[in-house]
Amino acid sequence: MNTQVRKVPMIINGELVESKSDKWIDVTNPATGEVVAQVPESTQEEMIAAAKNSQEAWESWKDVSVYKRARYMYNLQRLIVDKTDEIAELISMEQGKTFADAQGSVFRGQEIVEHAAGMPTLQMGETLQSIAKDMDLRSYREPLGVTAGILPFNFPAMVGLWMFPMATATGNTMILKPSEADPTATVRIAELALEAGLPPGVVNVIHGTHDAVNFLCDDERVKAISFVGGNQAGEYIYARGTGNGKRVQANLGAKNHGVIMPDAHKETTLNALIGSGFGAAGQRCMALSTHVFVGEAKEWIPELKERAEKLTLGPYTDPSADLGPVISPAALERMHRLIASAEKQGATILLDGRNPSVDDVCQGGNWLAPTIVTGVTPDMDIYKEEVFGPVICVMEVDTLDEAIELINANPYGNGTAIMTKSGAAARKFETEVDVGQVGINVPIPVPLPAFSFTGSRASIRGDLNFYGKYGVYFYTKLKTVTTAWKEDEMSDSTHGALRMPTYTK
């Protein structure tokens, strides 16, 4: 093990703790292949210590005023604003995002913190007086206890901020497990949470892969798990977690379609398609990776290629770069395989981004330039699998009905969009398409924090979505209290009523 490389710490009981593990994973800069840190596989003893500490912290944290918890969120928001560039650089170094893209992802996470600061209103209960004579009914939401957040590699800051602010503001504690590919930004944000005033143990951080996931799924102290990532891991976590009686929300894979109508505004549409397909090097679950051209709109495809060809590759230190590398050699190899399979299965590689030219310092990186594959059909591997890279699949249909039928036949339901000037077409699409998040002339329709992230079908497991109203519901349980304060407590009767109470008086 190279002892000169920075070691990523855990956070347990408010302290940065270096793991005693003998298993460490290299964290590389995907633009260069350089090892920039090492992250441990937390030991069983360390994970147990984190869970015990989270449970102990919850015993007092759950009784902290919701207004005080909200003030901590305000403090955290200010710290994130002040440290945005620092966090963004950590993201870019380990994940490969351009610096501007990383800054944007931190801002989107910051918005969730601002939303969580409204918890005194968001967590309000309900009351109904006089359900019967001298009787009232009220309900309110209580925290669950220890919760866990398992993060993806593509948004190490934003998705963590989807999770722990909502969890802690509602009165829970949380154990975060960042992706082993880019853990440092998550640890830094958890440090900021401590600086914001969150007591030790309210947010802990452990590291690892399969053993850490299994621990969080199995440990009886953990009451709920939030997960964002791929289908295989998400299905596993949902099955194992719920099998152990835990509440689980899991956002999984996607195959998002953008429908281009012939009447759409051409320049706006082409720009939207480029940004939504190739932004973040295509590594986001809401990337518009499949473009469905309706009728004469297919005549725009050559211009889509021309715009994609102008995009530049580069590391985050190059402010002129449009997109960075993909996360790992394994991910790059998979993308190459899917592109090759498409060609073998009858598609056309209209724009081939394999083996692009990059600067000498980036020769060891994971580079794929924008790629466009036309003539794609639903039976091809490149359509059936989520590519998760800067690869756009182009399909052609004659009518909007055919486009809707195509989308609804796909198992995923994370997001979709239509580009059109027709209100009738937009309304038909919105009403008939079976996808949880729909954009009308909005290529990436990710809801703002007051609304929940509402992917559907094979893109999600669990029925309570991330952030917004349903995020509050996920991290809380409902308690209902019926009270009777009789005006006349004295009664001559010495015999209790045995019939079903009807509260009719």
N, C-alpha and C positions, 0 to 999 in steps of 0.2 A: 504494500500500500504506500502510495506517495504521501509522506507526512507533511510535505510542503504545501499541499493543496488545502484550501479552506474547508473546514468541516462544518456542515450545517447542524446547528443545535436543535434540540427539542425545547419545548417550553412546558415545564411542570411546576405548579404552585408558584407561578409568577417569576420563575428563574429560568435563565438560559442554561440548559443542561447538555453537556456533551455525552453522547451515548457510550456505554461500555461494550457495545456490540463488536464482534469480530467480522461482521458482514457489512461492507460499505459499497455503495453504488456510485460510479462516476457520473457527475453532472457535467454535460458538455455544452459548449457554445455551438449550436447547430449551424452557424454560419462558417465556422472554421474547423470544427472538430476538436478544438482545444478543451481539455478538462479544466473547468473553472471551480469546481467544488466536489465534495463527496458527501453523500447523504447516507445515514445508517439505516439498517433494518433494526428498528428498536427492539430490544430484548423483551421477552415475556414479562420479566420483572418490571421493566420500565413502563410497559403498557398498563400493567396492573396498577402501578403507582399512580399513573396519570388518571386512570378511571376512579380509583379510590379518592384521589384529591378532588376530582370533579364532583363526586358525590358529596364529599364533605363541604365543599364550597357551596353546593346547591342548598344545603340545609339552612344556610343563612341568607344566601342570595335571593331565594324565592320570597323572602319576607321584606326585601328592600323595596321602598316605595317605587311605584312605576314612574313617578316624576323624576326621582333620582336616577333611575336607569335611563330615562330619556335624556337627562343632562349629560350622562356619560356618552351617549350617542352624539350629542352636539359637540362634545370635546373631541371625539374621534373624527368627526367630519372635518373639524378645523385642522387636525393633525394631518389627515390625508391630503387636504388641499395644500398644506405647506410642504408635504413630502412627496407630492405626485411625481416629480421628476426623478427622485431617488428610487421610488418604487418602479417606475416605468423602465429605468435603466436595468434594474434587476430582472425584470420580466424579459426585456429585449436580449440581455446577455445569455439567459438560460433557455428562453423559448424561441427567440429568433425574430419576434415581431419588429417591424420598423418602430422607431421611437415614437412617432406620432400616433401610430396605432396602439402602442402600449399605453400612452398617455390617455387616449380615448377610453380604453378598457378600464383604467383606474377611475376615470370620471363616472362611467356607468355604474361601477360598484359604489362609488361615493353617493350616488343618488339613492341607493337602497339604504345607506346609513341615514340619510336625511329623512327617508320615509319611516325608518324605525324610530326616529326621534319623536314621531307622532303617536307612539304607543299608548299614551293615556287616552287618546280617542279611539285608536284602532282596537284596543282590547276591552272596550266598554261592554258591559253586559246588558241585559234587558230586564225590565220589570213590568209586571201587570198587577195592578192593585185590585182588590175586591173581587177576586175570582169567585168568592162566596162571602157570606157575611163574616166580617172580621178576619178574612183570610187574604193573603197576598202571595204572589209567586215571583221569584226572581231567578235569573241565571247569570253566571259569569264564567270566564275562562281562566283556568289555572295552568301553570306550567307543568310540563311532564317530568322533568328531572334532568338527568344527563342525556345529552344528544350528541350525535357525531356527524361530521361533514367529511365526505370523501371527494376530493377535488380532481378535475381533469387537468391535463397539461396545457390546454389551449388558452385558458383564462385563469391563471393562478391567483390573480388578485380579485377580479370581478366576481367569479363564482364563489370564492370564499366569503366575499361581502354580500352575496345573495343569502348566505347561510347564517354565519354567527351573529350578525347584528339583530336579525329577526329572532333568532333563538334566545339570545341573552336579554334583549329588550323585553321579551315576554316572560322572563324569569327563569329561564333554563341556564344550564352550563353546557359547554360544547367542547368536544375533542375534535380537532381538525387533523386530517391526514392529507397533506399535500401530495401531488404527483411527485414521484421520485425523479422525474425528468427536470422539474423546475420548482424546487421547494422554497427558495430563499425569499421570494416576494411574500409568500404566505406567512412565513415566520416573522418578517419585518412588520407586516400589518398587525399580527398578533401582539408584537411588542408595542406598537402604537396603541392598541386597545388597553394595554396595561398602563401606558403613559396617560391615557384618557381617564383613568380612574377605576377601570374594572378591577375588582379584587382578585388576588391570586387564586388560580383554580377555576375561574369562570370561563376562561379560554385556555385550553392546553393544546399542545401540538406534539403529535408523535409522527414517526416516519416508517416507511416500509412498503411492502408489496402484498403478497398473498397472506402472509401471517398476520399482518396488521389489519387487513380487511376482515379476515376470519375472526380476529379478536373482537373487533367492533360489532360484528354480526352476532357473536355468541355471548359476550359479557352481559350478565343480567342487569348490571347497573345502567347500561345504555338503553334508553327507552325509544329512541327514534333515530333514523339515519337518513341524511340527505346525500344524494349521489348525482353527479353529472359525469357522463363519459360514454363509452361504447356499449353496444348491445350485449356482448358476451358477459362483460363484467357486471353490467347493470341487472341483467336477468338473474345472474348468480346472487348478487347482493340482495335483490328483492326477495328471491325464494328463501335464501338462508336467513335473512333478517326477519321476514314475516313468519317464517317457520319457528322462530324463537320468540314470537309474540311481540315483535317490535313494529312500530309504525315506520314505513319506508316510502320516500318519494324518490324516484329515479328517472332522470331525464336521459334518454338513450340516443340512438342514432337517428339519422334523417336522410331523406332524399327530397330536397325542396325544389319545386317546379316554379318557374316563372313563365307565365303565359303572355305572349306578345301578340296583341291584336293589330290588324293592318291600320287601324285608325289612331294608334298611339302616337304621341309626339316622338318623332324619330330620335332627335339628338338627346333628349332627356332619357329616353328608354335605353339607348346604347350605352350612355354613361352609367346608368343604373345597373345594367347587366354586367359591365366590366367591374364596377366597384363591388357588387354583391357576389360575383363569382370568384374574383381573384384577390379581394381584400383579405388580409391576414393569411395570405398564401392558401386560401380556401379552407383553412383549418378552424372552422366554426360551425356549430350545429345548425345555424340559420343561414349558411351560405346558400345562395341561389345557384345550385350546381347543375340544374337541368333546365335548359331553355326550350320552351315549346312555342314554335313559330306557327301562327295560324294563317292559312291562306297566303296572300301576297306578302305578308310580313317576312317570309323566307328570303326575299330579295335583299334584306338587310344583313344577312349572314356574312357576306364578304367584308362589309364595313366593320362588323364586330371583330373579325380577324385583324383588320388593319389597326384598330385601336389597341387590341391586345398585344400586337407586335411592338408597340411603342412603349410598353411598360418595361421598367428597368429593375434588375435584381441588385441587391446589395445588402451588406450588414447594417445593423442599426446605427452604426457610427457614420453612415453615409446618408445625409439628410435628403438627398435626391432620389434615394431608392423607393420604388413603389411597393415592392414586396420582398420579404425575406425568405429564408430557407424553410424547409419542412423539418419536423421535430427530430427525426432520427433516421439512420441508414435503413432500418427495418421498414419504416413508413415509406421512405423513398422507393425501396425495392418493391413494395406492394403496389405503389402507384405505377411504376414501370410495368409491372405484371398486368395490371388492369388495362393500361393503354395498349399493350401488345395483344391482349386477348380481344380487345374491341376490333383491332385491325384484322385479326385472324377470323373473327366471327362476322366480318362483312362491313364494319364501319370504316369511315375515312378519317385519317388524322389530318385535319385541315391545318392545324398549327401544332407543330411538334416541339414541345419544350424540354425534351429529354437531353441530358448532357449539355447544358448551356455553357457558354463562355463566361467565366467569372474571374475576378482578380486573383493574383497568385496567393494572397493571404487567405482566400476563401476556397482553395482547392480541396481542402479536407472537409468541406461542409456538405450539407444535404440539399442540393439545388435542383429545382425543377421550375423551368420557366412556364408562363401561361401556355396552356394546351387546350385546343378545341377539337372535339371529336364529333363529326357529323354522321348522319345516317344511323343514329343509335335507335335500337328497338328494345322493347321491354324484356326480351329473352336474353339479352347480352349481360355478361358478368359486370361490365362497367356501369350498367343501369341498376342491376339488382343489388350491388354492394355500394356502400357509402365510400367514395374515394377519399374524401377528407384531404384534399390538396388542390392546387391551382389548375383544376381540370374541369372544363365545361362540356357537358353532353348536350348536343343539339338534336332536337326531334322536330318533325314537321307533321301537322295535321291540317285538315281542310276546314274544320268548324270548331267553335267554342265547345259545343257538346262533346266532341271527340277529345278535346283537351281535358275537360272535366272528368270524362270517363277514364282517361289515362291516369290522372292523378288519383282518383278514388280507387283504382285497381292496385295502386302501389300500397304496400302495407304501412308505410310511415305517414305520420300526420303532424310533423313539427311546424312547418311553415310553408306558405305559398304566396304568390303575388300575381296580379294581373296588371298589365300596362295597357290602358285604353282611355279614350275620350268619351266613351259611351256609358252613360249612367245605367242604361238598361243591361248592357253586357256585364258591367261591374256588379250590379245587384244580383243578376242571375248567377254569376260566379260565386259571390259571397254566400248565397243561399244554398247552392247545390254542391259546392265542394266540401269534402269531408276531411278537413284539416283544421287543427286547433287555432292557428294564427294566420290571418289572411291580410295581405297588403293590397290596397288598391292604389296603384301608382306609387307604392312604397315597397321597395324590393326586399328589405329586411324588416319585417313587422314585429320587432321585439317590443313588447309592451313596456311602458314606463312603470315605475314602482307602484303607483296606486292601483294598477291592474296586475293580475297575476300572469306569469308565464304559462301559457295554456297549450303546449304541445299535446297531441292526442294519438290515439291508436298505438302502433308499435313504437312510437317515440317516447312513451312514458309508461311507467308502472307506478301504481298508487293513484288515488283519486283526489289528492290535495296537492295543488301546484305550488310552485316557488313564489315567494314574496307576495305582496298585495294582501288582500283579504284572506285568501286561502293559505298564504304563508303563515299568517297569524293562527288560522285554524289548525295547520299542521303541527305547530309547536305548542299547542294548548289542548286541554281537555275541558269539556263543558260540565259544569256542575249546576244543578237546579235545586233551589231551596223553596219549600212551601212552608209558610208560617201562619200560625193562628194565634191571635191575641184577642181573646174573647172579651167583649164588653162586660158580660156578666159571667164570671168564672164559676159562680155558685150555681149548683143545680140540685134539684131534689132527687134526680134519678140516681140509682145505684147500679144500673145495668148498662154496660157499654153496647154500642151499636155494632152488630156483626155483619151487616150487609155491606156491599160495595159502596164506598163513599161516592156521592154524586155532586157534592158542592152546589146544590141548587138553591140554597137559601143565602 
